[in-house]
Amino acid sequence: MKILFVHDGPMMSNPSKTVFYGVHYTNEIVDRYSYFGDSVTFLMRNIVISEADGGQFTPLTHPAFNFIEVPNFKSIRSILRQKEAKSIIEKAVSEHDVIIARLPSANGVIAKKSAEKLGKPVLVEVVACVFDALWNYDWRGKLLAHYKMFQYKRHIRSASHVIYVTEKFLQERYPTQGKSVGCSDVVLQYLNKEILEKRLRKISNFSGKIVLGTVAAIDVPYKGHADVIKALSRLKKIGNTNFLYKIVGQGNPERLNALIEKLNLIEQVEILGSLPHKKIFDFFDSLDSYIQPSSVEGMPRSVIEAMSMGCPVLATELGGHPELITKEALYKPGDIIKLTELLSDFSNLPLKKWATENFNRSLDFKSDILSQKRMQFYSAFKTFADSNLIAPTQKDET
């Protein structure tokens, strides 16, 4: 059985395209999809990086992994490549047995439609709200947001099997008539009470600068880093410089660096770039609080991972955040004044209470619990896929 996983990406590779790296695409995901077959091909955009930069990422070395590159056709400059991209996707779909389409994604929509025409089984993963993504991008996004939401509602409603990364939010916005399950793609393997005890001691013994952190692509405006930077600027104007904000994520830092320099916050904001996933938990451990300031989210893996390290978390009140975080730690996307108030009162926040609640909530995302839930759904989909792959032959014989 040949499995095709389709998303927009991007994947990254070395210049010779012999080594591939992923931030959200890992050997664990390849292994997960290999439940359906012995070959797992990822189809998405690719960005070539230097051999030196490759050291920041974890290479995909799983023996089942393969890769098909598709050109970007979503920007105005590259829209003429849509025909080429569609041809590549349709050919790939025709050559594989089972299609896994992660939505929202332009590539995923083409793959789903192509697979349905060919009568091939499709497993849909819903990881974010397309309306939120477009509405909070810029004025052009607002023109498309309602139409795209309607389009994705239709695609997801007609899917036979859907995995949502949230428990309620995405299910309510994009309901399906098929079978579904809510199951995050986070991987938490090592959770014990010593982590929480260490965090509570850290809060009790706190001294020095308050270290904040965010893990998100740094070249995507709706991830909200700029809001935190502006909040720190407001605090600095009233004499409060007791914060250090560390940013982890891939992408061009030019936009954020310009803002940091403009607001004279070079000593208070550090852009660390990408980190190998195995080092992410050490990063969370080093923080006094994690912030997820984005205006678009499904069920953010980084928030759950930070919670598993007992981090008090501040986050915007959208997507899956209210399913994870206490209401008192949430604020409206873009509400810099509210975020400034939360930070200015940081030492008086119930940090131990939040740390304990967050850690205990993260236990629901332990690898073994989610794996069992996911595998039950995978088993049902595999039975469906096998019957659909066999059916045409039986029909021909009759």
DABEL-V266633 format. One record per helix or strand of 3 or more residues. SS is the DSSP state (a for helix, b for strand). FROM is the first residue (numbers start at 1). TO is the last residue. If there is no record, write none. Layout:
SS;FROM;TO + SS;FROM;TO
This chain:
b;2;6 + b;11;13 + b;20;22 + a;27;33 + b;39;44 + b;46;48 + a;53;56 + b;65;69 + a;79;94 + b;98;103 + a;106;118 + b;121;126 + a;130;135 + a;139;157 + b;161;164 + a;169;173 + b;179;182 + a;193;204 + b;210;215 + a;221;223 + a;225;237 + b;243;248 + a;254;262 + b;269;273 + a;277;286 + b;289;292 + a;301;308 + b;312;316 + a;321;324 + a;327;329 + a;336;344 + a;346;348 + a;351;365 + a;367;397
